[in-house]
């Protein structure tokens, strides 16, 4: 577990002040900056790989251009440790029919955690009019995509 940076500490203090001022509950963050995720519609409790498979099929059926995105590191051709892929990008990357960028981050059915890097990536994609979705099942993907296709 890494120690929080000075910026993270200041952000946490500001968030606590903001919520105390407005009388709301703050969101709980882990020391590593990750936040919990939960489905917004009822979904079956499936593993992340099953959720990913179902979302891939749903996008295929609706003719939305997309690809599975893998990111990792390894010894490629004996050249030493190298990182490949786009760090913190969604599990599925695609293009919506209107030309906007689409990323879908799949989490297991009962919920998961969105890392600090994934939160930054989500903010960057959304800031450029792209769509970044965190889904826990095919039903949730369908619900969130209603106004987009």
Secondary structure, DSSP 8 states (H G I E B T S, - for coil): -----HHHHHHHHHHHHHHHHHT-----B-TTS-EEE--SS------HHHHHHHHHHHHHHTT-EEEE---EEEESTTS-EEEES-TT--SEEEE-TTS-EEEEEE--TT-EEE-HHHHHHHHHHHHTT-EEEEESSHHHHHHHHTTT-
